[in-house]
Amino acid sequence: MVWQLLLSMRPRQWVKNLFVLPALLFSRHALDGPYAGRALAALACFCLLSGAVYLLNDVADVERDRRHPRKCRRPIAAGRLSPVVALLTAVLAAVVALSWAFLVQPRFGCVAALYGAINLAYSWRLKHVVLLDVLSVASGFLLRALGGALAIEVPISPWFTLCSFSLALFLAVVKRRQELVTLEQAAGAHRAILSQYSLPLLDQFIAVLTAATLVCYALYAMGVGDAAGAANHHMQWTIPFVLYGMFRYLYVVHQQGIGDNPTAVVFVDRPLQINLVLWLAACVLGYYVLP
């Protein structure tokens, strides 16, 4: 049962919680023990809280998941885990995560609580409301980024905040698009909100969000209107990696059709993995090595 609970909490998806760490990296405190400790504690809080959210989602979506070609193998949908046990575990995990979050930093605890509240609203209502469904998903990534800054008590650039939100919204819209492609005529039966979208509409959203993400990141990297970012002009050399990463992601989505799970794209596409490592190396050089 413990193994089935762990599977239902989807540890492979916890990579999304790495959005907590950029504040630590870009504030030049990655090598500072107390700052790194609080950032890792914040990361652990979001991992536990997101695991609780996944359990709640699986209980709420159990009937729809049983009609999905891949999700029907999830422990709750497949009957290997009791919904009652999943709910009790989710409540316990959420209480522990939120208590820990308030101990790390009270304002970080408020952000974690807001993250949990939005996800509850998403599970029971917002995922059935057109546009608000993808905005709710994207807000989770934004709250992770803001929470990472609040946990270590450092300022965060407005451009980085906008970039985080537009990137998260981009990933959420791509996910909806690929669900339409994968499920075809059965899309509405699995997730009712999918019947409110169309491929041309989502493709337009994706084009706008791709441009918005690249522009916001470029403005952040160049330090435009941001004194903290302007102090380090080496970040401009990371822009090509972000450009390639987004284009590569779109290529994989359209040519290989696996964008309905953003985490899976990162795990299976080697060029994207190499690009991510190079971007991280360029950030470390810019902030910690070069004068």
Order of alpha helices (4+ residues) and beta strands (2+ residues): alpha-alpha-alpha-alpha-alpha-alpha-alpha-alpha-alpha-alpha-alpha-alpha-alpha-alpha
